[in-house]
Structure formats: C-alpha cells, structure tokens
Amino acid sequence: LGPTAAAAEQAIVRNEAAAKDQAPTRYYLSASIHEAQQVKALGAKFDWQRKAWYVEPGADLEPFGRWLRR
C-alpha cells in the first residue's frame, strides 16, 4: 500500500488545490422539507439528482445565509 497510498495522497492534495481556484457552480443549501417553500420563494432551485436545494453563482446569497452549507 505504501506507493499507492502516497500517490493517492498526492492526488487528493492536487485536487483540493485545483478546487480552491475554481468558483463554485452552485451553492447548495441545507434546507429541510419544511423550509422548501421559503427557499424556493427566495429563488433557489432544486437539484433532483442530489435531492438538494441550490443557488446559482451571481445570486445574492445573503437571504440564504441560514441554509448555506459551509
């Protein structure tokens, strides 16, 4: 496992560094089913594959502050 583990660790570090340089394509929210109508009214959209609400980049994130995943 030694050589494989080292290569895997290097790949993780490289991918994390690349991800920091890219702007997110979506900001996912941690809204419950009971809060769905609230986030929808504020302009959030639903990702059916991930089964989660999200806001697109460029949108004002302030109204979604309590639901933003950190």
N, CA, C and O atoms as a Maestro MAE file, in Angstrom:
{
 s_m_m2io_version
 :::
 2.0.0
}

f_m_ct {
 s_m_title
 :::
 protein
 m_atom[280] {
  # First column is atom index #
  i_m_mmod_type
  r_m_x_coord
  r_m_y_coord
  r_m_z_coord
  i_m_residue_number
  s_m_chain_name
  s_m_pdb_residue_name
  s_m_pdb_atom_name
  i_m_atomic_number
  :::
  1 25 0.807 -1.214 0.000 1 A "LEU " " N  " 7
  2 3 0.000 0.000 0.000 1 A "LEU " " CA " 6
  3 2 0.842 1.266 0.000 1 A "LEU " " C  " 6
  4 15 0.341 2.332 -0.357 1 A "LEU " " O  " 8
  5 25 2.091 1.175 0.386 2 A "GLY " " N  " 7
  6 3 2.950 2.354 0.503 2 A "GLY " " CA " 6
  7 2 2.970 3.237 -0.725 2 A "GLY " " C  " 6
  8 15 2.582 4.402 -0.635 2 A "GLY " " O  " 8
  9 25 3.408 2.729 -1.882 3 A "PRO " " N  " 7
  10 3 3.468 3.577 -3.076 3 A "PRO " " CA " 6
  11 2 2.081 4.046 -3.541 3 A "PRO " " C  " 6
  12 15 1.927 5.173 -4.010 3 A "PRO " " O  " 8
  13 25 1.099 3.194 -3.408 4 A "THR " " N  " 7
  14 3 -0.261 3.560 -3.818 4 A "THR " " CA " 6
  15 2 -0.834 4.637 -2.906 4 A "THR " " C  " 6
  16 15 -1.472 5.578 -3.379 4 A "THR " " O  " 8
  17 25 -0.613 4.506 -1.615 5 A "ALA " " N  " 7
  18 3 -1.125 5.482 -0.661 5 A "ALA " " CA " 6
  19 2 -0.501 6.849 -0.896 5 A "ALA " " C  " 6
  20 15 -1.186 7.868 -0.817 5 A "ALA " " O  " 8
  21 25 0.797 6.874 -1.186 6 A "ALA " " N  " 7
  22 3 1.469 8.148 -1.441 6 A "ALA " " CA " 6
  23 2 0.917 8.814 -2.699 6 A "ALA " " C  " 6
  24 15 0.689 10.024 -2.718 6 A "ALA " " O  " 8
  25 25 0.707 8.027 -3.736 7 A "ALA " " N  " 7
  26 3 0.149 8.577 -4.974 7 A "ALA " " CA " 6
  27 2 -1.268 9.087 -4.758 7 A "ALA " " C  " 6
  28 15 -1.651 10.126 -5.294 7 A "ALA " " O  " 8
  29 25 -2.037 8.354 -3.975 8 A "ALA " " N  " 7
  30 3 -3.415 8.774 -3.683 8 A "ALA " " CA " 6
  31 2 -3.419 10.074 -2.888 8 A "ALA " " C  " 6
  32 15 -4.226 10.965 -3.154 8 A "ALA " " O  " 8
  33 25 -2.527 10.182 -1.921 9 A "GLU " " N  " 7
  34 3 -2.448 11.406 -1.114 9 A "GLU " " CA " 6
  35 2 -2.064 12.597 -1.979 9 A "GLU " " C  " 6
  36 15 -2.619 13.684 -1.814 9 A "GLU " " O  " 8
  37 25 -1.126 12.411 -2.896 10 A "GLN " " N  " 7
  38 3 -0.734 13.485 -3.801 10 A "GLN " " CA " 6
  39 2 -1.902 13.909 -4.695 10 A "GLN " " C  " 6
  40 15 -2.085 15.098 -4.958 10 A "GLN " " O  " 8
  41 25 -2.677 12.956 -5.154 11 A "ALA " " N  " 7
  42 3 -3.833 13.269 -5.991 11 A "ALA " " CA " 6
  43 2 -4.868 14.065 -5.212 11 A "ALA " " C  " 6
  44 15 -5.462 15.000 -5.748 11 A "ALA " " O  " 8
  45 25 -5.088 13.707 -3.964 12 A "ILE " " N  " 7
  46 3 -6.051 14.439 -3.128 12 A "ILE " " CA " 6
  47 2 -5.594 15.877 -2.937 12 A "ILE " " C  " 6
  48 15 -6.383 16.808 -3.095 12 A "ILE " " O  " 8
  49 25 -4.330 16.062 -2.601 13 A "VAL " " N  " 7
  50 3 -3.793 17.415 -2.406 13 A "VAL " " CA " 6
  51 2 -3.919 18.224 -3.690 13 A "VAL " " C  " 6
  52 15 -4.315 19.389 -3.656 13 A "VAL " " O  " 8
  53 25 -3.584 17.611 -4.823 14 A "ARG " " N  " 7
  54 3 -3.675 18.298 -6.118 14 A "ARG " " CA " 6
  55 2 -5.110 18.685 -6.441 14 A "ARG " " C  " 6
  56 15 -5.357 19.799 -6.903 14 A "ARG " " O  " 8
  57 25 -6.057 17.787 -6.208 15 A "ASN " " N  " 7
  58 3 -7.465 18.072 -6.499 15 A "ASN " " CA " 6
  59 2 -8.029 19.143 -5.579 15 A "ASN " " C  " 6
  60 15 -8.809 19.986 -6.022 15 A "ASN " " O  " 8
  61 25 -7.649 19.123 -4.308 16 A "GLU " " N  " 7
  62 3 -8.121 20.156 -3.382 16 A "GLU " " CA " 6
  63 2 -7.595 21.527 -3.781 16 A "GLU " " C  " 6
  64 15 -8.325 22.515 -3.708 16 A "GLU " " O  " 8
  65 25 -6.334 21.597 -4.203 17 A "ALA " " N  " 7
  66 3 -5.756 22.864 -4.636 17 A "ALA " " CA " 6
  67 2 -6.462 23.377 -5.890 17 A "ALA " " C  " 6
  68 15 -6.717 24.576 -6.008 17 A "ALA " " O  " 8
  69 25 -6.775 22.494 -6.814 18 A "ALA " " N  " 7
  70 3 -7.474 22.898 -8.039 18 A "ALA " " CA " 6
  71 2 -8.886 23.374 -7.729 18 A "ALA " " C  " 6
  72 15 -9.375 24.318 -8.349 18 A "ALA " " O  " 8
  73 25 -9.539 22.729 -6.778 19 A "ALA " " N  " 7
  74 3 -10.912 23.110 -6.420 19 A "ALA " " CA " 6
  75 2 -10.954 24.484 -5.780 19 A "ALA " " C  " 6
  76 15 -11.933 25.210 -5.959 19 A "ALA " " O  " 8
  77 25 -9.918 24.865 -5.037 20 A "LYS " " N  " 7
  78 3 -9.886 26.183 -4.395 20 A "LYS " " CA " 6
  79 2 -9.798 27.296 -5.414 20 A "LYS " " C  " 6
  80 15 -10.280 28.403 -5.172 20 A "LYS " " O  " 8
  81 25 -9.179 27.013 -6.565 21 A "ASP " " N  " 7
  82 3 -9.006 28.022 -7.603 21 A "ASP " " CA " 6
  83 2 -10.264 28.243 -8.432 21 A "ASP " " C  " 6
  84 15 -10.377 29.254 -9.124 21 A "ASP " " O  " 8
  85 25 -11.201 27.318 -8.370 22 A "GLN " " N  " 7
  86 3 -12.402 27.405 -9.192 22 A "GLN " " CA " 6
  87 2 -13.571 27.967 -8.375 22 A "GLN " " C  " 6
  88 15 -13.740 27.645 -7.199 22 A "GLN " " O  " 8
  89 25 -14.352 28.794 -9.016 23 A "ALA " " N  " 7
  90 3 -15.565 29.286 -8.383 23 A "ALA " " CA " 6
  91 2 -16.602 28.170 -8.393 23 A "ALA " " C  " 6
  92 15 -16.668 27.398 -9.350 23 A "ALA " " O  " 8
  93 25 -17.408 28.074 -7.349 24 A "PRO " " N  " 7
  94 3 -18.431 27.018 -7.336 24 A "PRO " " CA " 6
  95 2 -19.462 27.237 -8.434 24 A "PRO " " C  " 6
  96 15 -19.777 28.371 -8.794 24 A "PRO " " O  " 8
  97 25 -19.977 26.137 -8.956 25 A "THR " " N  " 7
  98 3 -21.005 26.239 -9.984 25 A "THR " " CA " 6
  99 2 -22.379 26.364 -9.352 25 A "THR " " C  " 6
  100 15 -23.322 26.836 -9.986 25 A "THR " " O  " 8
  101 25 -22.491 25.936 -8.091 26 A "ARG " " N  " 7
  102 3 -23.744 26.048 -7.342 26 A "ARG " " CA " 6
  103 2 -23.426 26.164 -5.856 26 A "ARG " " C  " 6
  104 15 -22.423 25.634 -5.379 26 A "ARG " " O  " 8
  105 25 -24.284 26.854 -5.146 27 A "TYR " " N  " 7
  106 3 -24.182 26.929 -3.693 27 A "TYR " " CA " 6
  107 2 -25.333 26.094 -3.132 27 A "TYR " " C  " 6
  108 15 -26.497 26.481 -3.240 27 A "TYR " " O  " 8
  109 25 -25.007 24.960 -2.539 28 A "TYR " " N  " 7
  110 3 -26.045 24.071 -2.030 28 A "TYR " " CA " 6
  111 2 -26.521 24.526 -0.658 28 A "TYR " " C  " 6
  112 15 -25.753 25.062 0.141 28 A "TYR " " O  " 8
  113 25 -27.794 24.302 -0.408 29 A "LEU " " N  " 7
  114 3 -28.443 24.726 0.831 29 A "LEU " " CA " 6
  115 2 -28.810 23.511 1.673 29 A "LEU " " C  " 6
  116 15 -29.017 22.418 1.148 29 A "LEU " " O  " 8
  117 25 -28.887 23.712 2.967 30 A "SER " " N  " 7
  118 3 -29.285 22.631 3.877 30 A "SER " " CA " 6
  119 2 -30.694 22.897 4.406 30 A "SER " " C  " 6
  120 15 -30.937 22.839 5.611 30 A "SER " " O  " 8
  121 25 -31.598 23.183 3.508 31 A "ALA " " N  " 7
  122 3 -32.983 23.464 3.878 31 A "ALA " " CA " 6
  123 2 -33.750 22.152 4.070 31 A "ALA " " C  " 6
  124 15 -33.599 21.208 3.294 31 A "ALA " " O  " 8
  125 25 -34.558 22.115 5.100 32 A "SER " " N  " 7
  126 3 -35.382 20.927 5.342 32 A "SER " " CA " 6
  127 2 -36.599 20.952 4.420 32 A "SER " " C  " 6
  128 15 -36.854 21.936 3.726 32 A "SER " " O  " 8
  129 25 -37.326 19.872 4.429 33 A "ILE " " N  " 7
  130 3 -38.545 19.782 3.612 33 A "ILE " " CA " 6
  131 2 -39.556 20.854 4.031 33 A "ILE " " C  " 6
  132 15 -40.339 21.337 3.212 33 A "ILE " " O  " 8
  133 25 -39.529 21.211 5.297 34 A "HIS " " N  " 7
  134 3 -40.468 22.215 5.814 34 A "HIS " " CA " 6
  135 2 -40.085 23.634 5.393 34 A "HIS " " C  " 6
  136 15 -40.913 24.544 5.433 34 A "HIS " " O  " 8
  137 25 -38.829 23.814 4.990 35 A "GLU " " N  " 7
  138 3 -38.354 25.132 4.570 35 A "GLU " " CA " 6
  139 2 -38.290 25.273 3.052 35 A "GLU " " C  " 6
  140 15 -37.855 26.305 2.542 35 A "GLU " " O  " 8
  141 25 -38.715 24.257 2.342 36 A "ALA " " N  " 7
  142 3 -38.605 24.236 0.882 36 A "ALA " " CA " 6
  143 2 -39.322 25.412 0.233 36 A "ALA " " C  " 6
  144 15 -38.783 26.028 -0.686 36 A "ALA " " O  " 8
  145 25 -40.503 25.726 0.686 37 A "GLN " " N  " 7
  146 3 -41.248 26.831 0.078 37 A "GLN " " CA " 6
  147 2 -40.556 28.176 0.317 37 A "GLN " " C  " 6
  148 15 -40.623 29.070 -0.526 37 A "GLN " " O  " 8
  149 25 -39.890 28.315 1.469 38 A "GLN " " N  " 7
  150 3 -39.175 29.557 1.765 38 A "GLN " " CA " 6
  151 2 -38.010 29.761 0.797 38 A "GLN " " C  " 6
  152 15 -37.873 30.828 0.198 38 A "GLN " " O  " 8
  153 25 -37.168 28.725 0.647 39 A "VAL " " N  " 7
  154 3 -36.004 28.890 -0.230 39 A "VAL " " CA " 6
  155 2 -36.424 28.997 -1.694 39 A "VAL " " C  " 6
  156 15 -35.778 29.690 -2.480 39 A "VAL " " O  " 8
  157 25 -37.499 28.316 -2.055 40 A "LYS " " N  " 7
  158 3 -37.999 28.416 -3.425 40 A "LYS " " CA " 6
  159 2 -38.495 29.834 -3.702 40 A "LYS " " C  " 6
  160 15 -38.241 30.382 -4.774 40 A "LYS " " O  " 8
  161 25 -39.190 30.419 -2.752 41 A "ALA " " N  " 7
  162 3 -39.686 31.783 -2.914 41 A "ALA " " CA " 6
  163 2 -38.544 32.792 -3.028 41 A "ALA " " C  " 6
  164 15 -38.690 33.836 -3.663 41 A "ALA " " O  " 8
  165 25 -37.417 32.476 -2.414 42 A "LEU " " N  " 7
  166 3 -36.251 33.359 -2.483 42 A "LEU " " CA " 6
  167 2 -35.463 33.172 -3.777 42 A "LEU " " C  " 6
  168 15 -34.559 33.956 -4.068 42 A "LEU " " O  " 8
  169 25 -35.797 32.137 -4.559 43 A "GLY " " N  " 7
  170 3 -35.149 31.933 -5.848 43 A "GLY " " CA " 6
  171 2 -34.273 30.704 -5.957 43 A "GLY " " C  " 6
  172 15 -33.605 30.514 -6.974 43 A "GLY " " O  " 8
  173 25 -34.261 29.866 -4.937 44 A "ALA " " N  " 7
  174 3 -33.459 28.638 -5.003 44 A "ALA " " CA " 6
  175 2 -34.091 27.666 -5.987 44 A "ALA " " C  " 6
  176 15 -35.290 27.720 -6.262 44 A "ALA " " O  " 8
  177 25 -33.256 26.778 -6.509 45 A "LYS " " N  " 7
  178 3 -33.721 25.741 -7.424 45 A "LYS " " CA " 6
  179 2 -33.413 24.384 -6.803 45 A "LYS " " C  " 6
  180 15 -32.592 24.281 -5.892 45 A "LYS " " O  " 8
  181 25 -34.080 23.340 -7.304 46 A "PHE " " N  " 7
  182 3 -33.916 22.009 -6.736 46 A "PHE " " CA " 6
  183 2 -33.130 21.128 -7.685 46 A "PHE " " C  " 6
  184 15 -33.447 21.042 -8.871 46 A "PHE " " O  " 8
  185 25 -32.104 20.473 -7.163 47 A "ASP " " N  " 7
  186 3 -31.295 19.519 -7.919 47 A "ASP " " CA " 6
  187 2 -31.864 18.136 -7.624 47 A "ASP " " C  " 6
  188 15 -31.703 17.617 -6.519 47 A "ASP " " O  " 8
  189 25 -32.528 17.541 -8.609 48 A "TRP " " N  " 7
  190 3 -33.215 16.265 -8.395 48 A "TRP " " CA " 6
  191 2 -32.239 15.110 -8.212 48 A "TRP " " C  " 6
  192 15 -32.553 14.152 -7.506 48 A "TRP " " O  " 8
  193 25 -31.072 15.177 -8.827 49 A "GLN " " N  " 7
  194 3 -30.095 14.107 -8.654 49 A "GLN " " CA " 6
  195 2 -29.519 14.089 -7.244 49 A "GLN " " C  " 6
  196 15 -29.372 13.025 -6.644 49 A "GLN " " O  " 8
  197 25 -29.195 15.260 -6.717 50 A "ARG " " N  " 7
  198 3 -28.640 15.346 -5.361 50 A "ARG " " CA " 6
  199 2 -29.724 15.490 -4.304 50 A "ARG " " C  " 6
  200 15 -29.462 15.370 -3.107 50 A "ARG " " O  " 8
  201 25 -30.937 15.747 -4.757 51 A "LYS " " N  " 7
  202 3 -32.074 15.961 -3.857 51 A "LYS " " CA " 6
  203 2 -31.755 17.045 -2.829 51 A "LYS " " C  " 6
  204 15 -31.883 16.852 -1.620 51 A "LYS " " O  " 8
  205 25 -31.329 18.205 -3.367 52 A "ALA " " N  " 7
  206 3 -30.949 19.338 -2.518 52 A "ALA " " CA " 6
  207 2 -31.260 20.643 -3.237 52 A "ALA " " C  " 6
  208 15 -31.220 20.717 -4.465 52 A "ALA " " O  " 8
  209 25 -31.568 21.663 -2.458 53 A "TRP " " N  " 7
  210 3 -31.797 22.997 -2.986 53 A "TRP " " CA " 6
  211 2 -30.459 23.682 -3.216 53 A "TRP " " C  " 6
  212 15 -29.495 23.428 -2.494 53 A "TRP " " O  " 8
  213 25 -30.398 24.553 -4.224 54 A "TYR " " N  " 7
  214 3 -29.165 25.278 -4.510 54 A "TYR " " CA " 6
  215 2 -29.476 26.666 -5.055 54 A "TYR " " C  " 6
  216 15 -30.587 26.960 -5.495 54 A "TYR " " O  " 8
  217 25 -28.429 27.517 -5.004 55 A "VAL " " N  " 7
  218 3 -28.489 28.868 -5.559 55 A "VAL " " CA " 6
  219 2 -27.354 28.961 -6.569 55 A "VAL " " C  " 6
  220 15 -26.248 28.479 -6.321 55 A "VAL " " O  " 8
  221 25 -27.630 29.572 -7.687 56 A "GLU " " N  " 7
  222 3 -26.613 29.705 -8.729 56 A "GLU " " CA " 6
  223 2 -25.658 30.847 -8.405 56 A "GLU " " C  " 6
  224 15 -26.038 31.801 -7.726 56 A "GLU " " O  " 8
  225 25 -24.417 30.755 -8.890 57 A "PRO " " N  " 7
  226 3 -23.452 31.840 -8.684 57 A "PRO " " CA " 6
  227 2 -23.977 33.149 -9.250 57 A "PRO " " C  " 6
  228 15 -24.692 33.170 -10.252 57 A "PRO " " O  " 8
  229 25 -23.619 34.208 -8.611 58 A "GLY " " N  " 7
  230 3 -24.071 35.526 -9.039 58 A "GLY " " CA " 6
  231 2 -25.319 35.987 -8.322 58 A "GLY " " C  " 6
  232 15 -25.650 37.172 -8.351 58 A "GLY " " O  " 8
  233 25 -26.018 35.067 -7.676 59 A "ALA " " N  " 7
  234 3 -27.216 35.433 -6.921 59 A "ALA " " CA " 6
  235 2 -26.797 36.022 -5.574 59 A "ALA " " C  " 6
  236 15 -25.712 35.730 -5.072 59 A "ALA " " O  " 8
  237 25 -27.643 36.831 -5.008 60 A "ASP " " N  " 7
  238 3 -27.399 37.390 -3.683 60 A "ASP " " CA " 6
  239 2 -27.566 36.269 -2.658 60 A "ASP " " C  " 6
  240 15 -28.654 35.712 -2.516 60 A "ASP " " O  " 8
  241 25 -26.499 35.943 -1.951 61 A "LEU " " N  " 7
  242 3 -26.524 34.833 -1.005 61 A "LEU " " CA " 6
  243 2 -27.002 35.232 0.386 61 A "LEU " " C  " 6
  244 15 -27.279 34.367 1.216 61 A "LEU " " O  " 8
  245 25 -27.101 36.520 0.646 62 A "GLU " " N  " 7
  246 3 -27.485 36.985 1.982 62 A "GLU " " CA " 6
  247 2 -28.822 36.413 2.470 62 A "GLU " " C  " 6
  248 15 -28.905 35.993 3.624 62 A "GLU " " O  " 8
  249 25 -29.866 36.380 1.642 63 A "PRO " " N  " 7
  250 3 -31.135 35.813 2.124 63 A "PRO " " CA " 6
  251 2 -31.057 34.320 2.439 63 A "PRO " " C  " 6
  252 15 -31.913 33.795 3.151 63 A "PRO " " O  " 8
  253 25 -30.046 33.633 1.918 64 A "PHE " " N  " 7
  254 3 -29.912 32.188 2.110 64 A "PHE " " CA " 6
  255 2 -28.909 31.835 3.207 64 A "PHE " " C  " 6
  256 15 -28.589 30.660 3.391 64 A "PHE " " O  " 8
  257 25 -28.412 32.826 3.934 65 A "GLY " " N  " 7
  258 3 -27.356 32.638 4.915 65 A "GLY " " CA " 6
  259 2 -27.593 31.511 5.899 65 A "GLY " " C  " 6
  260 15 -26.666 30.761 6.205 65 A "GLY " " O  " 8
  261 25 -28.785 31.373 6.392 66 A "ARG " " N  " 7
  262 3 -29.040 30.331 7.410 66 A "ARG " " CA " 6
  263 2 -29.035 28.926 6.839 66 A "ARG " " C  " 6
  264 15 -28.948 27.957 7.593 66 A "ARG " " O  " 8
  265 25 -29.127 28.792 5.512 67 A "TRP " " N  " 7
  266 3 -29.165 27.473 4.883 67 A "TRP " " CA " 6
  267 2 -27.887 27.099 4.141 67 A "TRP " " C  " 6
  268 15 -27.732 25.950 3.728 67 A "TRP " " O  " 8
  269 25 -26.977 28.043 3.964 68 A "LEU " " N  " 7
  270 3 -25.767 27.763 3.199 68 A "LEU " " CA " 6
  271 2 -24.933 26.707 3.899 68 A "LEU " " C  " 6
  272 15 -24.706 26.769 5.107 68 A "LEU " " O  " 8
  273 25 -24.478 25.732 3.112 69 A "ARG " " N  " 7
  274 3 -23.591 24.690 3.650 69 A "ARG " " CA " 6
  275 2 -22.192 25.255 3.717 69 A "ARG " " C  " 6
  276 15 -21.715 25.852 2.752 69 A "ARG " " O  " 8
  277 25 -21.555 25.082 4.799 70 A "ARG " " N  " 7
  278 3 -20.205 25.634 4.989 70 A "ARG " " CA " 6
  279 2 -19.161 24.573 4.819 70 A "ARG " " C  " 6
  280 15 -17.969 24.854 4.943 70 A "ARG " " O  " 8
  :::
 }
 m_bond[279] {
  # First column is bond index #
  i_m_from
  i_m_to
  i_m_order
  :::
  1 1 2 1
  2 2 3 1
  3 3 4 2
  4 3 5 1
  5 5 6 1
  6 6 7 1
  7 7 8 2
  8 7 9 1
  9 9 10 1
  10 10 11 1
  11 11 12 2
  12 11 13 1
  13 13 14 1
  14 14 15 1
  15 15 16 2
  16 15 17 1
  17 17 18 1
  18 18 19 1
  19 19 20 2
  20 19 21 1
  21 21 22 1
  22 22 23 1
  23 23 24 2
  24 23 25 1
  25 25 26 1
  26 26 27 1
  27 27 28 2
  28 27 29 1
  29 29 30 1
  30 30 31 1
  31 31 32 2
  32 31 33 1
  33 33 34 1
  34 34 35 1
  35 35 36 2
  36 35 37 1
  37 37 38 1
  38 38 39 1
  39 39 40 2
  40 39 41 1
  41 41 42 1
  42 42 43 1
  43 43 44 2
  44 43 45 1
  45 45 46 1
  46 46 47 1
  47 47 48 2
  48 47 49 1
  49 49 50 1
  50 50 51 1
  51 51 52 2
  52 51 53 1
  53 53 54 1
  54 54 55 1
  55 55 56 2
  56 55 57 1
  57 57 58 1
  58 58 59 1
  59 59 60 2
  60 59 61 1
  61 61 62 1
  62 62 63 1
  63 63 64 2
  64 63 65 1
  65 65 66 1
  66 66 67 1
  67 67 68 2
  68 67 69 1
  69 69 70 1
  70 70 71 1
  71 71 72 2
  72 71 73 1
  73 73 74 1
  74 74 75 1
  75 75 76 2
  76 75 77 1
  77 77 78 1
  78 78 79 1
  79 79 80 2
  80 79 81 1
  81 81 82 1
  82 82 83 1
  83 83 84 2
  84 83 85 1
  85 85 86 1
  86 86 87 1
  87 87 88 2
  88 87 89 1
  89 89 90 1
  90 90 91 1
  91 91 92 2
  92 91 93 1
  93 93 94 1
  94 94 95 1
  95 95 96 2
  96 95 97 1
  97 97 98 1
  98 98 99 1
  99 99 100 2
  100 99 101 1
  101 101 102 1
  102 102 103 1
  103 103 104 2
  104 103 105 1
  105 105 106 1
  106 106 107 1
  107 107 108 2
  108 107 109 1
  109 109 110 1
  110 110 111 1
  111 111 112 2
  112 111 113 1
  113 113 114 1
  114 114 115 1
  115 115 116 2
  116 115 117 1
  117 117 118 1
  118 118 119 1
  119 119 120 2
  120 119 121 1
  121 121 122 1
  122 122 123 1
  123 123 124 2
  124 123 125 1
  125 125 126 1
  126 126 127 1
  127 127 128 2
  128 127 129 1
  129 129 130 1
  130 130 131 1
  131 131 132 2
  132 131 133 1
  133 133 134 1
  134 134 135 1
  135 135 136 2
  136 135 137 1
  137 137 138 1
  138 138 139 1
  139 139 140 2
  140 139 141 1
  141 141 142 1
  142 142 143 1
  143 143 144 2
  144 143 145 1
  145 145 146 1
  146 146 147 1
  147 147 148 2
  148 147 149 1
  149 149 150 1
  150 150 151 1
  151 151 152 2
  152 151 153 1
  153 153 154 1
  154 154 155 1
  155 155 156 2
  156 155 157 1
  157 157 158 1
  158 158 159 1
  159 159 160 2
  160 159 161 1
  161 161 162 1
  162 162 163 1
  163 163 164 2
  164 163 165 1
  165 165 166 1
  166 166 167 1
  167 167 168 2
  168 167 169 1
  169 169 170 1
  170 170 171 1
  171 171 172 2
  172 171 173 1
  173 173 174 1
  174 174 175 1
  175 175 176 2
  176 175 177 1
  177 177 178 1
  178 178 179 1
  179 179 180 2
  180 179 181 1
  181 181 182 1
  182 182 183 1
  183 183 184 2
  184 183 185 1
  185 185 186 1
  186 186 187 1
  187 187 188 2
  188 187 189 1
  189 189 190 1
  190 190 191 1
  191 191 192 2
  192 191 193 1
  193 193 194 1
  194 194 195 1
  195 195 196 2
  196 195 197 1
  197 197 198 1
  198 198 199 1
  199 199 200 2
  200 199 201 1
  201 201 202 1
  202 202 203 1
  203 203 204 2
  204 203 205 1
  205 205 206 1
  206 206 207 1
  207 207 208 2
  208 207 209 1
  209 209 210 1
  210 210 211 1
  211 211 212 2
  212 211 213 1
  213 213 214 1
  214 214 215 1
  215 215 216 2
  216 215 217 1
  217 217 218 1
  218 218 219 1
  219 219 220 2
  220 219 221 1
  221 221 222 1
  222 222 223 1
  223 223 224 2
  224 223 225 1
  225 225 226 1
  226 226 227 1
  227 227 228 2
  228 227 229 1
  229 229 230 1
  230 230 231 1
  231 231 232 2
  232 231 233 1
  233 233 234 1
  234 234 235 1
  235 235 236 2
  236 235 237 1
  237 237 238 1
  238 238 239 1
  239 239 240 2
  240 239 241 1
  241 241 242 1
  242 242 243 1
  243 243 244 2
  244 243 245 1
  245 245 246 1
  246 246 247 1
  247 247 248 2
  248 247 249 1
  249 249 250 1
  250 250 251 1
  251 251 252 2
  252 251 253 1
  253 253 254 1
  254 254 255 1
  255 255 256 2
  256 255 257 1
  257 257 258 1
  258 258 259 1
  259 259 260 2
  260 259 261 1
  261 261 262 1
  262 262 263 1
  263 263 264 2
  264 263 265 1
  265 265 266 1
  266 266 267 1
  267 267 268 2
  268 267 269 1
  269 269 270 1
  270 270 271 1
  271 271 272 2
  272 271 273 1
  273 273 274 1
  274 274 275 1
  275 275 276 2
  276 275 277 1
  277 277 278 1
  278 278 279 1
  279 279 280 2
  :::
 }
}
